[in-house]
Amino acid sequence: MRLLKTIVVAVLLVVTIPGITLSRGNDNLLVGALSEIGAEPDMLDIVDWSLINREFIDFSKMEQYRDEILTIFEMDQEIFDSTKEYNETYRILNTKGKLNSDTFLQIIIQSVILPEEYEKDPQTYLVVAVSGRNHENFADFINKTRKAITSLEGQSKITSCVTGTFDGKLNEVKQGQILEKICGYFKISDTEKMKDDYTFNIMGFSPLLSEGVQILGKDYNINIAMRYNSEEDRTYIWIGTPIISLEY
């Protein structure tokens, strides 16, 4: 339950951040990038969210919305688990299940009555998240996730990310060569690089992808990170647009 509250609070915080726009780039480019650099494909993650109305809705309405989304994903409600959390100011319907043997779908619908000092109507938010290892259907998952948001009158703010791995620990020269190759593949410019003892992180702008986030007056629509995992003796790489939306 603590994790669920964290997710919901994070969504509400993101709502207040300006400059986030819909990314409609060619999402197959992310999967292709892993092949380009010789990384072993691992996880994919897709998250989309939106305000869908300004009402404090009941659970029957939430369940109707959920079932409409499951229809988009061509799934049966009976094979998904749903939990409810509520008090006098909020209601949350959290639905989880498998799209296939290695791909998970989560749908969170939260309706809230905001404190009087905000002087705003009640609001209902929708979060749709897909994660797994089925890279072949990545573009299809993107389209269905986006459709789930827009079909309920939401405005898609989708983020997508692929994860790949390399055997062993890569030295700084090799990491630099890989990142340089990715920058060439995406034609990335205006890069912002951050490095610490564990992680190499780059944000930049690719003309092959659409606008993403604006930070200090600059547009960024791609985020790349690399880190070595000593327990697994593997180096991980994450490529996300417009940002990496998961922990790494």
N, C-alpha and C positions, 0 to 999 in steps of 0.2 A: 504493500500500500504506500510505503514511503517513496518508492520509485515512481509510482503513478503520480503522486502529488508533485514530485520534482518535474516530471514531464509536463504536467499541466501548467505549473507556475512558469516554466521556461517558455512555453508557448505564449502565455499572456504577456511576458516581458518582451518577447520578440515583436508582438503586435505594436509596441510603442516605438520601435526602431524605424526611422525613415530610410528611404532609399532602396528597399528591397523590391525587386521586380521579377517578373516571370521569366524563367530560363527555358527557352524553347530550342536550345541548340541540338545538334545531331548527337544524341546520347550514345549512339553506337561508337562514336569516337573514343569514349572512355574505355570501352572494352577493347577497341583496336589498339589503344595506347599500350595496354599490357602486353599484347603480342609484339608490338613494335620494339619494346625494350627487353623482351625475353623473360618477363615475369610470369610465374605460375599463377593463374587466376584463383582467387580465393573468394571473398565475400562481395556481395553487392548490397547496397542500402539505398532506399528511396524513401523520402519523407515529403509529404505535402500537407498544408494546413490552411485554414481560412476561417474568418468569421462568416457564418452562413445565414444568420438572421439576428434580429434584435428582439427576441422574445425569450421568456423563461419557459422552456417547453417541458412537458412531462415525459416519463419513460416510454409511454406508448408511442409518442411521436419520434423519440430517439430510436426505438426499435424499428419503426417504419423506415427511417433514414438508413439505418444499418442494413436492413434487408435490401434496400435499393442498391446500396454499394456492393453487397455480396452478389447481387444479380449481375452487376457490371463485371465482376471478377469470375462470373459463372460458377459460383460456389453455393452450397446448400447451408442454410443457417444451422441445421441440426448438428453439423460436424464442427461448429465453432463454440467456444466457451465465452460466456459474457458474465461480467460482474458489475454490480451497481454500488455506488457510493453517493451519499446525499446528506444534506441537512436543510435548514430552512432557506439558505442562500445559494446553494449549488446542487447540481445533479450531474453525475458522471456515469456514462455507460462505456465500459471498456471491453472490447471483443477481440479475441485472439484465436488463431487457428492456422492450419497449413493449407497453402495453395497446391503444393505437391510435396513429394517426399523430403525436399530440402529447401523449401521456400515458405516463409512465414508472412502472414498478414495480420496487422493490428489496426483496429479502428477505435479511436477515442472520440466520443462526443461529450462535450461539457457545456452545460447551461448555467449561467451565473447571474445573480442579482448583485450589481456593483454597489459599493457603499454610497450613501447619499452625497458625500462630498465630491464624487466624480461627476455628478449631474448628468449621467448617461442612462439610456435605457438598458434593460437586461440584454445579455448577449449570449449567443450559442456558437461554439467553436467546434470545428471538425479537424481531426488529425488522422491521416492515413499513412501507414508505414509498411513497406515491403522489405524483407531482408532474406538472404539465402545465398546459394551458390549456382543458381541456374542462369548463367550469363547469356545463354542462347535466347532467352525470353526477356532480356533486359529492356529492350525498346517497347515490347508489349506491356510489361509491368509499368513502365513510365506512362504510357498512353492511358492505361486503365486507372492508374492512381490520379492522374490529372483529371480524367473524366469524372471520377468519383467526387472530386471537389467542385468542378464546374456544373455538374448535373444538379447540385443542391444550391445553385446560385452563388457559389463561392468564387474567389479570385485565387487561382493557383499560384503558389509561391514555392514551387518544387525544388528540392535539392536532391542530387543523386551522387553516388560515390561507388567506386570499385576499389577493391583491395587485391594486391598481388604480393607474391613472396619470391625471395631469392634464397638459395641455400647458403648458409654461413653468414659471416660478417663481412660486409663490403667496406673497403677502406675509403677514405675521403675522395681519392682520385676517381675510383669507380663510381661512387655516388654522384660525384660531379658530372661524370660522363653521361650517366643515366638521366639526370635532371636536365642536362643540356640537350639530350636527344628528345626528351618530352617537350621542352620549350620549342624546339624546331618543329616537332610533329604538330603542335597546336599553334605555331607561329605566335608564341606568347611575347608580349611586350609589357613595359611598365612593371617589372617584377619587384616585389618586396620580399627580401630574404631574411629569414630568422634561423639562428642555429644555436643550440646549446649542447651540453655533453651527450644528450641522448637522441635528439630529433633535429632533422633538417626540414625546414618548412618554407614553402614558396607560395606567394599569392601573385597573380598576374592577370592580364587581359588577353583573351584570344579572340581574333576576328571570326573564328570558326564557330564560336558559341555566342549566344546573345547576352545582353546586359544582365548583371547579377546584383552585386552590392556596391554601394558607394561608401568609401571610407576616406575621410579628410579630403574630399573633393575629387578622389580618383575612383574610377570604375574597375572592379575586379570581378571576374567570372570563372576563375579556375584556381583551385587550391591543391597543392601537392605536398605530401609529407613522407619522410622516410625515417625508419627507426629499427634498430637491431633488437631482437628478443633473445637474450642469452639463454633462457630456459629452453627454448625451442631450437636455438642455433639457426635462426632464420632472420633475414632482413625483410621488413614489411614496407610496402609502399601504398599510399592512399592517394587517389586522384578523385577530387570532387568538384562539382559545379553547382552553384557558384562558390560554395564553400564545403568543407568537410563537415558533415553534420553529426558525426558520431565520435565517441572517444577513441583516441589512438595513442 
